[in-house]
Amino acid sequence: MPSGQDKKAEAAFFDELTDAGDYDVLAERGYARLLGEFQRHIPSSRPLRCVDLGCGSGEFTARLAPLGIELHGIDLSPNAIALAQQRLPDASFRVGDIEDTGFEASSFDLVVLSGVLHHFPDLTHVTRECARILKPGGLALGYDPHRGNPFMRIYRCRDSPLYSSKGVTPNEEPVSRAKLEGAFAGAGFASTQVYPVSGVSFKFVESGVARIALPIYNALDSLLDLRPFRRFGSFLITVARR
């Protein structure tokens, strides 16, 4: 386990969640906000070969399908992969470890990391794998909860007195801009941009108490997308060029 990630716990967590079907916490508005950011950076030229690393049951992969790109996905959870394949029969999914994917070197134009990097205590091996499977000039795009956001900091960081472990794996924690920038630079990417966004609405959280407050959170989070407050955005967008 070079990354310090408990992979058995990760797979078991999502296998259990997806036993009853899709596990999807973001609202459609939230997905639209993230996809809009990605579309700013995805090349307009086609065809593009794309892999969603840590794709889960394909919630975000499905939002990429209308872009007309060749889609692949990989995840530790067999249950999640089965659901992803049902959802997108024309895409190709496999069970596997995104630190060691088994894909050929320089085989993708685009790597997507949809809410997965914050599941790794050490990003060294996953970012190196991204660099290995991307073609020269290829692009890695990711989104992850931002440690610098006050709500994420209070509710999801383990050193907070109000931390809640409900609905998260033992591996995950919001991540900082510096950690993401350093990991991609260290993996040999030519350029890396990491910036915060908000307006990423949730439709579900595991905690019943937090669920009551979710409409308030979504409203406040939208305000953080205004320019004076944007540096406190709830999610970080990573754009790394090979």
N, C-alpha and C positions, 0 to 999 in steps of 0.2 A: 504493500500500500504506500507507494512513494509520496502521494499527496497528503497522507494523513486522513484520507476519507474512509469511513467505514462503509464499504461498498455493499456488504450483506445487509446492513441496516437500511441503506438507501433503497435497495431493490425491494426489500420486504415492506417498507413503508408505502411505496407506490403500488406494489402488487396488492396490498390490502385495500388501499384507497380505491383502486380501479376494479376491485372485485364486483362492485355494484354498478360499474359504468364509469363514464368520464368523470375526472376530477378537474374542475375548471373554476378558478376563483376570480378571474378577471371579467368585468363586464364588457360588452361589445364595444362600448366607448373607449375602454382602456386598451383593448386590442387595436382599435383604430388609431389611437394616439401613438402607440409604439410602431405600428406598421407604417404610419405616415413618416415617422423619423427614418425608418429603414429605407423607404422608397426614395428619400432624398439622396441616398448614397448608392443604391443598387444601380449598376450600369444599365443603360437603356438597350445596349446591344444584345442580341439573342443569337444562338441559344446560350443559356447559362446552366451550368451543372452545380446544384446546391445541395448541401447536407446540413440538416438540423441536428446538432450534437446535443444529446440530452433532450430529445424531442417529446418525451412523455407519451401521452396518448394522441399527440398530433394537433393539439389545439392551435398553436401558432403556425405550425407547418401548413395547416389547412388555409390560413389567411394568406399564405404566400402563393397558393395554387393559382389564383386568378392572374398572377403576373406572367404566366406562361413560361415557367422555368422548370427544368428537370429536377425533381425532388427526391431526396433520400433522407433517411432518418435513422438514428441509433440511440438506444437507451438501455439501461441496466434492467428495467422491469419487463419481464415477458408479458404480463397482463397489459401493460400500457402499450407495448408494441403491437399486440394483437388488436387492440382498439384502434390504434393509428392506421393499421393496414385496412381495417374495415372501413374507416372513415375515408381514406384516400387509396382506393384500390389501384390507381394508376401510378402511385409513388412506390418507392422501394424502401422497406424498413427492415432493420435487423436488431437483435438483442446483442449488446456489447458494451464495452468500456470506452468512454471517449478519451481516455488517456492512452489507449492502445487500440485504435479502431479496426485495424486490419485492412483499411483502404490503401490503395496504391498511392505512392508519393505523387504529388503534383497532379492530382486527379479531379480537383474541384475549382470552379471559379469563385464560389461563394460558400463561406461557412457561417451558419447561423447558430448562435448560442442563446437560446430563448429561456432566460431566467435560470441558468444552470451554473454559472461561474461562482456564485456565492455559496455553492454547495461544496467547494474545495478549500480546505484550510491553506493549501499550497497550490498555486496556479501554475507552477513551473512546467509540469508534464503535460497538462492539457493545452497550454498555449504553444508548447513545442510541437504537439501533435497537430494543432491547427496549422502551424507553419509548414509542417511536413506534407500535409495532404492538399494544401493550396497550391495552385499554379503560381509562377512568378507574376506579380502584379495583382494576384487575387485578393479578395476582401473578406475579412471577418467582421461580423456585426453581432453585437450582443446587447442584452438589457438585463439589469440586476437591481435589486433594492439598494438604495443609497444610504450608507452609514451616516452621512452628513445631514440627512433629513430628520427633523425633530421627532416625528412620529415613529419612523423606523428605528431611530436611536433608542427611544424610550421603550418601545414594545417588543423589538426583535433582537436587540443586542444583549448578549448574555450577562454583561457586567452592569446592566440597568436593574435597579430595584423593582421595576415594573415589567421585567421581561416575562413573556409568555412563550412556552414551548408548544402550545397547542397548534396543531396544523403544520408543524415544520419538522424536518428530520434533525437528528442530532448533529449532522454535518453543517447545516446552513446557518449563515449569519450575514446581515447586510455588509456590503463591501465599500471600500473607499476608492476615490479616483486614483490616488497614488499607487495603491496595490495593483489595480488594473493596468495602469500605464507602465509600471515597472515590469510586470509580468510579460506583456506583449513586446516591450522593448528588449527584454532579456531573451526572448525567443527569436529575435532577429527580424522582427517586422520593421519595414522601412519607415513607417509613420503610424502613430497611434493618437487618436483623439477620443477623449472621454468627457462627456458633458451631461449635466442633470436636466431632467424634464419632469413635469408633473401632469396632472390631468389624467392619470392612469387609474381609472375607476375600478373598484372591486365590487363584485356582487356577492361574495361569500367569504367569511372567515370562520375558523373552527370554534373559537370562543363565543359562547352565547352572549356574554356581556359586551364584547367588542362588536358583535353583530348588531346589537341595538344602536351602537354609536356609528355604524358604518355610513349612513347618509351624511352625518356631520363631517366625518373624515373625508368623504369624497368631495364635499363642497369646499372644505378648507384646502384640500389638495389641489383643486382646480385653481384656487387663488394663488398658490405657489408657482403657477405657470406664468404669472405676470412678471414682467422683466425685473422689477426691483427685488423679487424674492426667488428668482429662478435658480440661484446657486444652492438653494435648499431643496431642490426637486426630489421627489420620492424615488425616482429611478435614474440610474446612470445608463447612458447609451455609449457603447464602445464601438469605435470605427477604426479598424486596424488594417493597414495595407501591407501586403507581403512584399 
